């Protein structure tokens, strides 16, 4: 129990420090998304009975790779799947279900992901929709941590769109790699180094908290809900 309580405190300490740094870097902007950060792919048979759109927003590619893996899993289950960065989605007609995803940045969903929800809220509410987020706040995957992360990053979004009732919500750890030159802003470097200190990371420049078994399990759950 003490270990779980410590994990939850770590999450909130991380959130508080990130917010404090953000106050001194309010004008800092995320590095513009590049083609290297995103993944666009389609898979599955053309005669599949259902087609799913996975629309994601990403900063440095971690969310894109999660979306691509989930897409592969769903195709293996018999779906036809399109994986796209939210800004590349021109139309959502013809899809039988949706997965909407965002990295967590500056304590919030990324702007383009939020714009996607706003633009297509009617269509998302009318079809089976799942959502997932990823970030440093899920560095420890425990029941209490998940509850804290859901309260901080999922509930505020869903409160804006009460007609969207997700069939499943995925909460995943993210990844960062400060050794990639010119990929991170000064704001991001400061925040991630603080997170590294708080979480006592052995390598404070590079970490990957994505649990692919957990992601695969969630994809299977979503697939069963979409059938």
C-alpha distance (Angstrom), angle and dihedral (degrees) to the residues before:
residue distance angle dihedral
X1 . . .
X2 3.79 . .
X3 3.80 89.3 .
X4 3.80 91.4 52.6
X5 3.80 91.8 47.4
X6 3.80 89.9 51.1
X7 3.80 90.8 51.2
X8 3.79 91.5 52.8
X9 3.81 90.5 47.6
X10 3.79 88.8 51.6
X11 3.80 89.8 54.5
X12 3.78 93.0 50.9
X13 3.81 93.0 42.8
X14 3.80 88.8 52.6
X15 3.78 90.8 49.3
X16 3.81 92.9 48.3
X17 3.79 94.2 49.2
X18 3.78 93.0 45.1
X19 3.79 89.3 51.7
X20 3.80 90.8 48.9
X21 3.78 92.2 51.6
X22 3.79 89.4 46.4
X23 3.80 90.0 58.5
X24 3.80 89.0 61.7
X25 3.79 92.5 43.3
X26 3.78 101.3 41.5
X27 3.76 91.6 134.6
X28 3.80 93.6 50.9
X29 3.77 113.9 112.6
X30 3.76 130.2 -153.8
X31 3.76 115.0 -102.2
X32 3.81 106.5 -92.9
X33 3.78 112.2 -98.1
X34 3.78 113.2 -105.4
X35 3.78 132.6 -166.2
X36 3.80 87.5 -101.8
X37 3.81 89.4 63.9
X38 3.80 97.3 52.1
X39 3.79 137.5 64.0
X40 3.80 126.0 -153.8
X41 3.77 117.9 -172.4
X42 3.78 144.1 144.3
X43 3.77 127.2 -155.5
X44 3.77 140.6 167.3
X45 3.78 133.9 63.8
X46 3.79 121.4 -55.6
X47 3.80 89.5 -129.0
X48 3.81 93.3 54.5
X49 3.80 111.6 136.4
X50 3.81 93.7 -128.4
X51 3.79 135.3 30.8
X52 3.80 122.3 -153.2
X53 3.79 128.7 -162.8
X54 3.80 117.7 -149.9
X55 3.80 106.3 -163.9
X56 3.79 114.8 -177.2
X57 3.79 141.2 171.1
X58 3.78 120.4 -146.6
X59 3.80 141.2 176.8
X60 3.80 106.5 -162.3
X61 3.80 101.9 4.0
X62 3.81 103.5 -90.4
X63 3.81 93.8 112.3
X64 3.81 91.0 44.6
X65 3.80 91.7 56.8
X66 3.80 91.5 48.5
X67 3.81 89.7 50.6
X68 3.81 90.8 49.5
X69 3.81 92.3 50.5
X70 3.81 91.6 49.8
X71 3.79 88.8 48.6
X72 3.80 91.0 54.2
X73 3.80 90.9 48.6
X74 3.80 92.5 51.1
X75 3.80 91.6 48.0
X76 3.79 88.6 53.0
X77 3.82 86.3 55.5
X78 3.79 91.6 56.7
X79 3.81 102.7 -94.4
X80 3.78 127.2 127.0
X81 3.80 107.4 -127.5
X82 3.79 136.9 -167.8
X83 3.82 117.0 -164.0
X84 3.80 113.9 -163.0
X85 3.78 142.0 159.2
X86 3.82 105.2 -108.1
X87 3.80 91.6 -117.0
X88 3.80 90.4 59.7
X89 3.80 94.3 55.3
X90 3.80 108.1 104.9
X91 3.80 98.6 168.4
X92 3.81 137.7 9.3
X93 3.78 98.4 -163.5
X94 3.78 115.6 123.7
X95 3.79 96.7 31.7
X96 3.79 120.5 121.3
X97 3.78 95.3 -160.2
X98 3.78 143.7 2.6
X99 3.77 141.7 -141.2
X100 3.80 114.5 -163.4
X101 3.79 119.6 -168.3
X102 3.77 141.4 177.6
X103 3.75 139.9 178.7
X104 3.80 112.7 -124.4
X105 3.80 111.1 -113.7
X106 3.79 127.2 172.0
X107 3.77 90.5 -5.0
X108 3.79 94.4 -55.8
X109 3.78 148.4 72.1
X110 3.78 113.9 -79.7
X111 3.83 114.6 -92.4
X112 3.81 97.1 -115.7
X113 3.81 91.5 51.6
X114 3.80 89.8 51.7
X115 3.80 90.3 48.0
X116 3.81 89.4 52.2
X117 3.81 91.2 53.3
X118 3.78 90.8 49.4
X119 3.80 94.8 47.0
X120 3.79 96.5 47.3
X121 3.81 102.1 28.4
X122 3.81 92.9 121.6
X123 3.81 93.7 51.7
X124 3.81 92.6 43.6
X125 3.79 90.7 51.3
X126 3.80 91.6 50.4
X127 3.82 96.0 52.8
X128 3.78 135.3 46.4
X129 3.79 106.4 -80.4
X130 3.79 132.1 -177.2
X131 3.79 127.3 -173.1
X132 3.77 136.2 -160.3
X133 3.78 138.2 -177.7
X134 3.78 133.2 -168.7
X135 3.78 134.3 -162.6
X136 3.78 149.2 119.2
X137 3.80 91.7 -71.2
X138 3.82 87.5 74.3
X139 3.80 93.8 54.7
X140 3.81 85.9 116.8
X141 3.80 113.2 45.4
X142 3.80 105.3 -154.9
X143 3.80 133.3 134.3
X144 3.80 92.7 -105.7
X145 3.79 93.5 44.9
X146 3.79 91.0 50.4
X147 3.80 90.3 50.4
X148 3.81 91.0 50.5
X149 3.81 93.3 47.0
X150 3.81 92.4 47.1
X151 3.79 90.6 51.0
X152 3.81 92.6 48.7
X153 3.80 102.2 40.2
X154 3.81 111.4 14.9
X155 3.80 106.1 38.1
X156 3.84 95.2 53.8
X157 3.81 90.6 53.3
X158 3.79 95.1 45.8
X159 3.80 90.7 48.1
X160 3.81 87.5 63.6
X161 3.81 91.5 53.0
X162 3.81 107.7 36.1
X163 3.81 92.0 165.4
X164 3.81 90.9 63.7
X165 3.78 107.9 83.8
X166 3.82 109.2 -179.2
X167 3.78 116.8 -138.6
X168 3.80 86.4 -148.4
X169 3.81 138.8 1.4
X170 3.80 121.2 -146.9
X171 3.80 121.7 -155.9
X172 3.79 113.5 -171.7
X173 3.75 139.4 170.5
X174 3.78 116.3 -110.4
X175 3.79 133.4 -147.1
X176 3.77 140.0 -129.0
X177 3.78 136.0 -172.0
X178 3.79 115.9 -167.4
X179 3.80 90.1 -179.1
X180 3.81 88.7 76.7
X181 3.78 100.4 96.4
X182 3.80 119.8 -130.8
X183 3.81 91.2 5.3
X184 3.81 98.9 106.0
X185 3.79 133.5 53.0
X186 3.80 121.8 -129.3
X187 3.82 88.9 -105.7
X188 3.79 91.2 54.6
X189 3.79 93.1 47.0
X190 3.81 92.5 51.6
X191 3.80 93.9 47.1
X192 3.81 94.5 45.8
X193 3.78 92.6 48.4
X194 3.82 88.9 51.9
X195 3.80 89.4 50.6
X196 3.80 89.1 49.5
X197 3.79 91.1 54.3
X198 3.82 94.1 45.6
X199 3.79 93.0 48.9
X200 3.80 92.4 41.5
X201 3.77 92.8 -127.4
X202 3.82 114.2 -170.6
X203 3.81 88.5 -142.4
X204 3.80 109.2 36.7
X205 3.81 92.9 -176.3
X206 3.77 100.0 56.6
X207 3.80 135.9 26.3
X208 3.80 139.5 150.5
X209 3.81 117.1 -157.0
X210 3.80 95.1 172.8
X211 3.80 110.4 124.2
X212 3.79 103.7 -156.6
X213 3.79 93.7 -167.8
X214 3.80 89.2 56.8
X215 3.80 90.6 46.7
X216 3.82 92.3 49.5
X217 3.80 90.8 48.8
X218 3.79 91.0 51.1
X219 3.81 91.4 48.7
X220 3.81 89.6 54.0
X221 3.80 90.1 49.5
X222 3.80 91.4 51.0
X223 3.78 91.2 46.8
X224 3.79 91.0 54.3
X225 3.80 89.9 49.7
X226 3.81 91.6 49.4
X227 3.82 94.9 50.9
